[in-house]
Amino acid sequence: MRLPDDIVLLPTGPAQAMRILAALAQPFTTSQARQALGTTRRVAIPLLEHLDQRGWTRRLDAGHREVVR
């Protein structure tokens, strides 16, 4: 699957990311998500925005998100 900024993920990538993010203390920071996912900020931001658009996560403020259960 393709995300903005020429980011390419496996089709299972978003679901795998959700399992990892759901295990974090909620809400989590972008930095915590990036570290847990083992990726760079360049990949983490478009992925988190994609998850927000799908309604799987919700952005709370400039630095925090939570998994929508």
C-alpha positions as CSV (number, residue, x, y, z in Angstrom):
1,M,0.0,0.0,0.0
2,R,1.2,3.5,-0.8
3,L,1.1,6.5,1.6
4,P,2.1,10.1,0.9
5,D,5.8,10.9,0.5
6,D,6.6,7.7,-1.4
7,I,6.0,5.5,1.7
8,V,5.3,1.9,0.7
9,L,3.9,-0.6,3.3
10,L,2.9,-4.2,3.1
11,P,-0.9,-4.6,2.9
12,T,-0.8,-6.0,6.5
13,G,1.3,-3.0,7.8
14,P,-1.6,-0.9,9.2
15,A,-3.1,-3.9,11.1
16,Q,0.4,-4.8,12.5
17,A,1.0,-1.2,13.5
18,M,-2.4,-1.2,15.3
19,R,-1.5,-4.3,17.4
20,I,1.7,-2.5,18.5
21,L,0.1,0.8,19.2
22,A,-2.8,-0.8,21.2
23,A,-0.2,-2.2,23.5
24,L,1.2,1.3,24.4
25,A,0.0,3.3,27.3
26,Q,-2.8,5.5,26.0
27,P,-2.6,8.3,24.9
28,F,0.8,7.9,23.2
29,T,3.2,10.4,21.7
30,T,4.4,10.4,18.1
31,S,7.8,9.6,19.4
32,Q,6.6,6.6,21.5
33,A,4.8,5.3,18.4
34,R,7.8,5.7,16.2
35,Q,10.0,3.9,18.7
36,A,7.5,1.1,19.3
37,L,7.1,0.6,15.5
38,G,10.9,0.7,15.0
39,T,10.7,3.2,12.2
40,T,11.6,6.8,11.4
41,R,9.5,9.9,11.8
42,R,9.4,10.1,8.0
43,V,7.4,6.8,7.9
44,A,5.6,7.1,11.3
45,I,3.8,10.4,10.6
46,P,2.1,9.3,7.3
47,L,1.2,6.0,8.8
48,L,-0.4,7.6,11.9
49,E,-2.3,10.0,9.6
50,H,-3.5,7.0,7.6
51,L,-4.7,5.3,10.8
52,D,-6.4,8.5,11.9
53,Q,-8.3,8.7,8.5
54,R,-9.4,5.1,8.9
55,G,-10.8,5.9,12.4
56,W,-8.4,3.4,14.0
57,T,-6.6,6.1,15.9
58,R,-7.5,9.6,17.0
59,R,-5.3,12.7,17.2
60,L,-5.8,14.4,20.5
61,D,-3.5,17.4,20.1
62,A,-0.2,18.2,18.3
63,G,1.7,15.5,20.1
64,H,-0.7,12.8,21.3
65,R,-2.9,10.1,19.8
66,E,-5.0,7.3,21.1
67,V,-6.2,4.0,19.7
68,V,-10.0,4.1,19.2
69,R,-11.4,0.9,20.7
